Amino acid sequence: MAVAAAGEACFEVLDALGLCRLTRRTGDLDGAVPLRVAKACVPLLEGNAFGLQIALARPIEVQRRLGSLRAEPAGEGREALLRAHRAALPRLVSQGFLAPEGAWHRALRGGLAWACRTGLGPPRLRLWTGLLVRPDPGVWLRVAGAANRRNVLIEVSEAYLADESAFVPLVVELRLRDEAPRSLRIEGEIGCVAPVRPDVEIEACALADAPEVGRAHAEFYDARYFAVKKGEVTRKYRRLVGDKAREGDRKARAGEESAGGAGGAGGAGSTGGASAARARLVVAGPGAPEIDEVTEVTTAAGPDPVPWRGGARLASVVVRNAVPFRATFDGHTLAVTPDAPRLAEGAAAVERTFAQVYGDDFLAANRGALWYLTKYFTPHPPGEPHFFVKPWAFTRTPPGWSSLLEGVHGDGYDVMRGVVETDAFFATPAVFHVRRIGAPIEVPEGAPLLRVLPIPRNLLHAGFREARFLDG
């Protein structure tokens, strides 16, 4: 397996087949992002580089037949891979990596991939990567799609591996989109695995209960910000988080501890035994996000997720669309057409909230910052198929914690993955990438846009240790 230089290892990986490797992306996707983004958009660059990509070393052909899915190795190494699979299973069992005749053993014995279905939902395919993983105590592993550079004809189900006592086969569960051909060759990056820390609590509160958050928004989007932005990249976010990091270093050297307004981190870099990290969801307008918890995890017991019985809970925020809209990209111009009455109604509600908390004088002095928030949509420059949606809520995490912004894909568009240092900057924008040309995308009110998951920054670039067979 190949992996770029990383931080401290927090999980183990055993490669039984040589089918997949874990790789680390560069933030600029090897120079593929626009120059303006490379200069300024740190959250998107961090989102590009997030986690370890699960990359196929050999292509796989997925076929849709009679309402089910199947997969076979493709290319010259097909027979060698099938032989490696047949040899690996008894070796894994004899050395204690798999329970004999257990659920995992029975599933993998049927081949590299097998179909599954929940109720009347579409068929899904569980593809074994040939890897087995074991997180360190206090760490879970999150498995999801490849996000900002991905095969758009497949969707990958989110899963959490939470068994620190045994190795668990790393499986990517995917489904083909309706527009995918009946036979699809997949290669390269098919998913992403990343360590996360459970035992995260998120408290929802009104803006009046966290007035410092609204003031921070106004201070960031001040008159100078808009004056500079008219002609050049401001790089203000980069400076803000850099200053915050230096301040944290100074406090650490002085032996100080700061919990900020979000509550103590319980040791942002610690795992197991620490108190729960506490974040705040600060609501400033209609369409309040929801707080969600992971209730099922994958373990060494078998491929099917089981209810989590441990004490730790992993909470996240689900951001939904507050204003129904259509958006059309013609190759040059991206035109967003919102439901005007709903947008006006929501904007007025946000203004009332800010007026009640800070007063009319504050609104008059910070009209640009409030307008930037209430207009909800922000376009990118001509030629780019991107625009922002800015939720009318903020997320504040403890010192040393960022938030993963995991976008939700829709018909004709992606919402991109990002990472925001939400201990210093509290907005969690949904960045749309419109993939359809000419015909509009439509996003109804209530459609999910983002999952916001707090993560300690020391895990963002964490690596792994390579485990080996006992006879290897």
C-alpha positions in Angstrom: 0.0 0.0 0.0 1.2 3.5 -0.8 0.4 6.5 1.4 1.8 10.0 1.6 3.5 11.3 4.7 1.0 11.7 7.4 0.6 12.5 11.1 0.5 10.1 14.0 -1.0 6.8 13.1 -4.4 6.0 14.7 -5.4 2.7 13.1 -4.0 -0.5 11.6 -4.4 -1.8 8.1 -3.8 -5.3 6.8 -3.6 -5.8 3.1 -4.7 -9.3 2.2 -5.1 -9.0 -1.6 -3.3 -6.0 -3.2 -6.6 -4.9 -4.7 -6.7 -1.5 -3.1 -4.3 1.0 -1.6 -4.8 4.0 0.7 -3.5 7.2 -0.8 -3.5 10.8 0.3 -4.6 13.6 -2.1 -3.1 17.0 -2.5 -5.4 19.9 -1.7 -5.2 21.2 -5.3 -5.9 17.7 -6.7 -2.6 17.7 -8.5 -3.2 21.1 -10.0 -6.7 20.4 -11.2 -8.5 23.1 -9.1 -8.9 26.7 -10.4 -6.1 29.0 -9.6 -8.4 31.3 -7.6 -9.4 28.4 -5.4 -5.8 27.3 -4.9 -4.9 30.8 -3.8 -7.8 31.4 -1.4 -10.3 28.6 -0.7 -8.6 26.8 2.2 -11.8 24.9 3.3 -12.1 23.4 -0.2 -8.4 22.5 -0.3 -8.7 20.8 3.1 -11.8 19.0 1.8 -9.9 17.7 -1.2 -7.1 16.4 1.0 -9.4 15.0 3.7 -8.9 11.4 4.8 -7.3 8.6 2.9 -8.6 7.7 -0.5 -9.5 4.0 -1.2 -8.0 3.6 -4.7 -8.3 0.5 -6.8 -5.0 -0.9 -8.0 -6.9 -3.0 -10.6 -10.2 -2.1 -12.4 -13.5 -3.7 -11.4 -16.4 -4.2 -13.8 -19.9 -3.7 -12.2 -22.9 -5.1 -14.0 -26.6 -4.5 -13.4 -28.6 -7.6 -14.2 -32.2 -8.6 -13.4 -32.5 -6.0 -10.6 -29.3 -7.0 -8.9 -25.6 -6.0 -9.1 -22.5 -8.1 -9.5 -18.8 -7.2 -9.8 -15.8 -9.0 -11.3 -12.1 -8.0 -11.7 -11.3 -6.7 -15.1 -8.0 -6.6 -17.1 -4.9 -8.7 -17.2 -4.7 -9.3 -13.4 -8.1 -10.9 -13.1 -7.1 -14.5 -12.6 -4.2 -13.6 -10.3 -6.6 -11.6 -8.1 -9.2 -14.4 -7.9 -6.4 -16.8 -6.9 -5.2 -14.4 -4.2 -8.8 -14.1 -2.9 -9.1 -17.9 -2.7 -5.8 -18.1 -0.8 -6.4 -15.2 1.5 -9.5 -16.5 3.3 -8.1 -19.6 4.9 -5.0 -17.6 5.8 -7.1 -15.0 7.5 -9.1 -17.6 9.4 -6.1 -19.6 10.5 -4.3 -16.6 11.8 -7.4 -15.2 13.7 -8.2 -12.2 11.5 -11.6 -13.7 10.6 -13.8 -15.9 12.8 -14.3 -19.3 11.1 -17.8 -19.6 9.6 -18.6 -16.2 11.0 -20.7 -13.7 9.1 -17.7 -12.0 7.5 -16.2 -15.4 6.5 -19.4 -16.5 4.9 -19.8 -13.2 3.0 -16.3 -13.0 1.7 -16.3 -16.7 0.7 -18.8 -15.8 -2.0 -16.4 -13.5 -3.8 -15.0 -10.0 -3.8 -18.4 -8.4 -4.0 -22.0 -9.4 -3.2 -25.4 -7.7 -3.6 -27.6 -6.5 -0.8 -30.9 -4.6 -0.6 -32.9 -2.9 2.1 -36.7 -3.3 1.7 -37.8 -2.1 -1.7 -34.8 0.2 -2.1 -32.4 0.0 -5.1 -29.8 -2.8 -5.1 -26.4 -2.1 -3.6 -23.1 -3.8 -4.0 -20.7 -4.5 -1.1 -17.1 -4.5 -2.5 -14.3 -5.8 -0.3 -11.2 -3.7 -0.8 -9.0 -6.6 0.3 -8.0 -4.5 3.3 -8.8 -5.2 7.0 -8.7 -2.3 9.5 -8.6 -1.8 13.3 -9.0 1.6 14.8 -7.1 2.6 18.0 -9.1 2.9 21.2 -11.3 6.0 21.2 -11.3 6.3 17.4 -13.9 5.3 14.8 -13.3 5.0 11.1 -15.7 6.7 8.7 -16.1 5.2 5.2 -17.7 7.4 2.6 -17.5 8.5 -1.1 -14.5 10.1 -2.8 -16.4 13.5 -2.9 -14.7 16.3 -4.8 -13.1 14.0 -7.4 -15.3 11.0 -7.8 -17.0 8.7 -10.3 -20.4 10.4 -10.5 -22.1 7.3 -11.7 -21.8 5.6 -8.3 -22.9 6.6 -4.9 -21.2 5.2 -1.8 -23.0 4.6 1.5 -21.7 6.2 4.7 -20.5 3.7 7.3 -18.7 3.8 10.6 -16.3 1.1 11.8 -16.2 1.1 15.6 -14.5 -2.2 16.7 -11.1 -1.6 18.4 -10.9 -5.2 19.5 -10.5 -6.9 16.1 -9.8 -6.4 12.5 -12.8 -5.6 10.3 -12.8 -6.1 6.5 -13.0 -2.7 4.8 -16.0 -2.8 2.5 -17.3 -0.1 0.2 -21.0 -0.3 -0.3 -22.1 1.4 -3.5 -25.0 1.7 -5.9 -25.2 2.6 -9.5 -27.1 5.8 -10.4 -30.0 5.4 -12.8 -28.1 7.0 -15.7 -25.2 4.5 -15.3 -24.8 1.9 -18.1 -25.6 -1.7 -17.4 -22.0 -2.5 -17.4 -19.6 0.0 -15.7 -15.9 -0.2 -15.4 -14.7 1.5 -12.2 -11.1 2.3 -11.3 -9.0 4.7 -9.3 -10.5 6.4 -6.2 -13.8 4.7 -5.1 -14.1 6.0 -1.6 -12.5 7.6 1.5 -11.7 6.3 4.9 -10.9 8.7 7.7 -10.5 8.5 11.5 -13.1 10.4 13.6 -13.5 10.8 17.3 -16.8 9.7 18.9 -18.3 11.1 22.1 -19.1 14.5 20.5 -22.1 16.4 21.9 -23.8 19.2 19.9 -26.1 21.7 21.7 -28.6 23.7 19.7 -29.1 27.3 20.9 -30.5 30.6 19.7 -28.2 33.5 18.5 -29.2 35.3 21.7 -27.4 32.6 23.7 -24.2 32.9 21.7 -24.0 36.6 20.7 -20.2 36.4 20.2 -20.9 34.2 17.1 -22.9 36.9 15.3 -20.3 39.6 16.2 -17.6 37.4 14.8 -19.6 37.1 11.5 -19.9 40.9 11.4 -16.2 41.4 12.1 -15.1 39.1 9.4 -17.4 40.5 6.7 -16.7 44.1 7.4 -16.5 47.0 4.9 -12.8 46.4 4.2 -13.5 42.7 3.3 -15.9 43.7 0.6 -13.7 46.6 -0.6 -10.7 44.2 -1.1 -12.8 41.4 -2.5 -13.9 43.6 -5.5 -10.5 43.5 -7.0 -8.5 40.6 -5.4 -8.6 37.6 -3.2 -8.8 38.7 0.4 -7.1 35.6 2.1 -8.9 36.7 5.3 -9.9 33.2 6.3 -6.3 32.0 5.9 -5.0 34.9 8.1 -7.8 34.4 10.7 -7.1 30.7 11.3 -3.4 31.3 11.2 -3.7 34.0 13.9 -5.9 31.6 15.9 -3.3 28.8 15.7 -0.5 31.2 16.8 -2.7 32.3 19.8 -3.3 28.7 20.7 0.4 28.0 20.6 1.1 30.9 22.9 -1.5 29.7 25.4 -0.1 26.2 25.2 3.4 27.4 26.0 2.1 29.5 28.9 0.2 26.4 30.2 -3.2 28.0 29.7 -6.4 26.2 28.8 -9.2 27.8 26.9 -12.6 26.3 26.5 -14.1 29.3 24.6 -17.9 29.6 24.3 -18.2 26.0 23.0 -17.3 24.2 26.2 -14.2 22.2 27.0 -12.7 19.9 24.4 -11.8 17.2 26.9 -8.4 17.3 25.2 -8.8 17.7 21.5 -6.0 15.4 20.6 -6.9 12.7 23.1 -8.8 9.6 22.5 -10.4 7.1 24.9 -11.2 8.2 28.5 -11.7 11.9 27.7 -14.9 13.7 28.4 -17.2 14.4 25.5 -16.3 17.3 23.2 -19.1 19.9 23.2 -20.0 22.0 20.1 -22.8 24.5 19.6 -25.3 24.8 16.7 -26.3 28.5 16.8 -29.5 29.2 14.9 -30.1 32.6 13.4 -33.0 32.1 11.1 -35.6 29.7 9.7 -34.7 26.2 8.3 -32.8 25.2 11.4 -30.4 22.3 10.9 -31.0 19.0 12.7 -28.7 17.3 15.2 -28.2 13.7 14.3 -26.4 10.8 16.0 -24.8 7.6 14.6 -26.8 4.7 16.0 -25.4 1.8 14.0 -21.8 0.8 13.3 -20.0 -2.0 11.5 -17.9 -4.4 13.6 -16.1 -7.8 13.4 -19.5 -9.4 14.0 -20.4 -9.1 10.3 -21.1 -6.9 7.3 -24.5 -5.7 8.4 -24.4 -2.6 10.7 -25.5 -3.3 14.3 -26.8 -0.9 17.0 -24.0 0.8 18.8 -24.1 -0.3 22.5 -21.1 1.7 23.7 -21.3 4.8 25.8 -19.8 7.2 23.3 -22.1 9.0 20.8 -21.0 10.6 17.5 -23.2 13.6 16.7 -23.4 15.7 13.6 -25.5 18.5 12.1 -27.7 17.9 9.0 -28.2 21.2 7.1 -31.3 21.3 4.9 -32.2 23.8 2.2 -34.3 26.7 3.5 -35.3 28.3 0.2 -36.4 26.3 -2.8 -34.5 27.2 -6.0 -33.5 26.3 -9.5 -30.0 26.9 -11.0 -28.9 26.7 -14.6 -25.4 26.7 -16.0 -24.7 27.4 -19.7 -21.0 27.1 -19.6 -20.5 30.7 -18.9 -23.2 32.0 -16.6 -24.7 30.2 -13.6 -28.1 31.7 -12.9 -29.9 30.9 -9.6 -33.6 31.5 -9.4 -35.0 31.2 -5.9 -38.5 31.2 -4.7 -38.5 35.0 -4.1 -41.3 35.1 -1.5 -39.6 32.4 0.6 -36.2 34.1 0.3 -37.7 37.5 1.4 -39.5 35.9 4.3 -36.4 34.1 5.5 -34.1 37.1 5.1 -36.6 39.2 7.1 -36.6 36.6 9.9 -32.8 36.7 10.0 -32.8 40.5 10.2 -35.3 40.4 13.0 -33.2 38.0 14.9 -30.0 40.1 14.6 -32.0 43.3 15.5 -33.4 41.6 18.6 -30.0 40.5 19.8 -27.8 43.4 18.8 -30.1 46.4 18.2 -30.7 48.6 15.1 -27.4 50.5 15.5 -25.5 47.2 15.0 -27.5 46.4 11.9 -26.8 49.8 10.4 -23.1 49.6 11.1 -22.9 46.1 9.7 -25.3 46.2 6.8 -22.9 44.4 4.4 -22.3 41.5 6.7 -26.0 41.0 7.2 -26.8 41.3 3.5 -24.1 38.7 2.7 -25.9 36.3 5.0 -29.5 37.0 4.2 -29.1 36.9 0.4 -28.5 33.1 1.0 -26.9 32.5 -2.5 -23.4 33.7 -3.6 -22.3 33.1 -7.2 -18.7 32.3 -8.3 -17.0 34.2 -11.2 -18.3 33.6 -14.8 -17.2 30.2 -16.3 -17.3 28.3 -13.0 -20.2 25.9 -12.4 -20.2 26.7 -8.6 -22.2 28.8 -6.2 -22.6 29.0 -2.4 -25.6 28.5 -0.2 -25.1 30.0 3.3 -27.2 28.4 6.0 -28.8 30.7 8.5 -27.0 28.9 11.4 -23.5 28.6 12.6 -21.4 25.9 14.2 -18.9 26.5 16.9 -16.5 23.8 18.0 -14.0 23.7 20.9 -10.4 24.8 20.5 -8.4 22.5 18.3 -11.5 21.2 16.5 -12.6 21.7 12.9 -15.8 20.6 11.1 -16.0 18.3 8.1 -18.6 19.6 5.7 -19.8 16.5 3.8 -21.9 17.5 0.8 -25.0 15.6 -0.3 -25.2 14.9 -4.0 -28.4 15.5 -5.9 -29.8 15.2 -9.4 -27.4 17.1 -11.7 -25.2 18.5 -8.9 -22.8 17.8 -6.1 -22.4 19.7 -2.8 -18.6 19.6 -2.3 -16.7 18.4 0.7 -14.9 21.0 2.8 -13.2 21.4 6.2 -13.7 24.6 8.2 -11.8 25.6 11.4 -15.0 26.2 13.3 -13.3 27.2 16.5 -12.4 30.4 14.7 -14.8 30.8 11.8 -18.4 29.6 12.4 -20.1 29.5 9.0 -20.6 26.2 7.2 -21.5 27.0 3.5 -22.7 24.5 1.0 -20.7 24.8 -2.2 -22.6 23.6 -5.2 -21.0 22.1 -8.3 -23.5 22.0 -11.1 -22.8 19.1 -13.4 -25.7 19.6 -15.8 -25.4 22.0 -18.8 -28.4 23.9 -20.1 -31.2 22.3 -18.2 -31.8 23.5 -14.6 -31.2 21.6 -11.4 -34.0 21.9 -8.8 -33.5 21.8 -5.1 -36.6 21.8 -3.0 -37.1 23.2 0.5 -35.9 20.7 3.1 -33.5 18.8 0.7 -30.4 17.8 2.7 -27.3 19.8 1.7 -24.6 19.1 4.2 -23.6 16.9 7.1 -21.4 18.9 9.5 -19.2 16.6 11.6 -16.8 18.0 14.3 -13.3 16.4 14.1 -10.2 17.2 16.1 -7.6 18.7 13.8 -4.9 16.2 14.9 -7.0 13.5 13.2 -7.4 15.3 9.9 -4.0 14.2 8.6 -3.6 11.1 10.7 -2.1 8.0 9.2 -2.0 4.3 9.8 0.3 1.4 10.7 0.7 -1.5 8.4 -0.2 -4.9 10.0 1.2 -8.1 8.6 0.2 -11.7 8.4 1.8 -13.8 11.2 3.6 -15.9 8.7 4.7 -13.0 6.6 
